[in-house]
């Protein structure tokens, strides 16, 4: 799987576990509703590959040892019964985070197809996923319909901005009220390779700011 480049029995165990989680997750109907899983992508296995990349975003935040540069293997302390009811093992935290993020996006989609309208490419869906999956604690206090409306508003501003951009090459200077500034900033960073870190970070920052206020 992409991003997991390790050696040794513990690492192989982690890779096998992760691959099984990706396969299981890919079967969820929500991914079809959100527009990630399509007939064309299934044939190329592009959907499963992309879902694995989304899941890696969460896995890196929970189980990555940046000091030793390895994936933390399963240990007795991870699999023993938690000391308190609130504590969860890293693997359970991982699956819970994936489920919560996916469910939140599905709720957003119920409001005028906000997600599928905005994220018509993997580039935009990846950015949206990162904003949602990496800020679950913040989203507890924010209804999905509110975030969906904000996302739809940004999408509409983006469409209008691109129309205006065709009419004027100086839209930044002419946009005195900053009507399109955030949309222009976001979509200008969506050009080129989707794997480039700088534009990816810029898209994340703009989208997070727009959705959370």
N, C-alpha and C positions, 0 to 999 in steps of 0.2 A: 504494500500500500504506500502511496506517496507520503514522504515525510518521515517514515520509520526506517531508518538505516542503521541497524544494530546487529550485533553478532552474539552467539552464545545461546544456551538453552532458555534462560529467562526471557531474553528478547524474542526468541521464536515463539514462546508461549504468549507473549503480549501481542505479537503480530497475528497469531492464530485467533486469539480472542477478539482483536479489533476487526479482523476480516469477517468473523461471524456476526459481530454487531452491525457492520455495514450492510451485510446481506439481509439481515433481519429488518433493519431500518428501511431499506430500499423497498420493501414490500408494503409499507404503510400507504394507505390510500391518499393520505394528505398530500404526498409529494406529487400525485397526479393533479389534484385540485389546485395546487400552487404552481403548476406548470413546469415542474422540474422533470418529472417522468413523462416522456412522450413515446409514441411508437417508434419514431425515427431514432431517438436517443437510446432506446432499449436495444435496438439492433446493433448499435455501436458500443453498447455498454457505457455510453458517455454519462448517463444518469447516475449509475452506481459509482463511477469514478468521481463525479462531482459531489455526490452525497458524502463520500469518504473524505473529501477535502473539507466539507463543512463540519464533519464530525471531528476532524483533526484540530480545528480551531478550538473546540471545547476541550479535547484531550490534552492539548498543550498547556492549557491553563490549570489543569488538575494534576497531571501525572508526569510532567517533564522536569527532570533534575538538571537544571542548567549548569550546575557545578561539575557534575560528572559526565554531562552530555549523554545521558542514557534515559531510556524509558524505565520508570520505576517498576520493577517486577512485583508480582503478587507475593505477599509474605503472610505468615500467620497472623500478624497484627492487622492486616487488611481484611482477612476473612473471618476473624473472630467476631463474636457478638459485640456490637458497640457498647461502650461503657455507659452511655446515656441514650435515651430515646431519640434525641435530636441529632446525634452524630451518625454519619454515614461513611462507609468505606469509599475510597476514591472511585471504584468502579460503579458503585451505586450512585454516587454524586454525578458521575459522567452520564449515565443513562437517564437520570432524572433531569439533568440540564438539557439534554437533547430533546426529551419528551416535552419539557416545558417550553422551550424555544419553538419547536414545531407547532405545538398547540396554540401558542400565542399568534404565530403567523397565520394559522388556519382561521383563527377568530378575526384577525385583521382582514383576511380575504373575504369574509362574509359581508363586509361593508364595501359595496361597489367594486368588488374584485380588486381591491387596492394593491395587493401584493403582485398578482399576475400582470396587472396593467403597468406597474412601475418596473418590475423585474422581468422584462421580456428577454433578457440575456443573462448568462451566468455571471457576467461582470457585476451587474446591478444586484442580482440575488445574493451573491457572495457578500457584498458590502452590507446589504440589509440584514443578512443572517448574522454577521459579526456584531452589528449594532444591537440586535436583539439578544443573541446568545451570550454576549459578554457583559450585558447590563440587566440581567434578570432581576436582580435585587431592586433596581430603580423602577423596573416595569411593574412591580407589585402594586405600586400606587398609581399606575397609569392605565386606565381602561383601554382595551384593544381598539375600540371604535374611535377613541380620541387620537391615538397614534395613526390609525388608518386614515383619518381625515387629514392629518398633517402630511402623511406620505402622499396622498392624492393631490394635495395642494402643491407640494414640491414638484410632482410629476407634471401637473398642469402648467406651473411656472416654467418648467423646463421646455415643454412643447411651445409655449408662447415665446419664450426667449429664442428658441431656434428659428422660429418664424421671423421674429424681429431682426435676428442676426443676419438673415438673408437679405434684409432690406438695408441694413446699415452695418458697416464694418466698425463703427465707433459706438457700439451699444453700451459698452462699459462707461464711456464718457457721457453719453446721453441719458443714462439711467440715473438721473439725479435723486430719485426717491428710493434707490436701491431695491426696486421691485424684483429685478431679476438676478441680483448679485449672487445669492446663494445657489440658485439653479445653474447659473453660468459657471460658477466655481466648481460645482459638482460635475456637471456634464463635460466640462472642458478637460477634466481629469479622467474621463472614461474613454478617451481615445488612446490608441496604441495598445501595447501589450498589457493584458489584464494582470500579469504577474509582477509588473514593476512595483516595487515597494512604495516609492514616493507618491505616485498618483493614487495608489490603493489607500494609503494612510490619509491623504487629503479627502478622498471620497468618504471615508469613514468619519472623519472629523466633521465634515459639512453635514452629512446625514444625521449623525448623532445630535448635532446642535439644532437641526431643523425639527427633529422628532421630539426631542426632550425640552426644547425651549431654553 
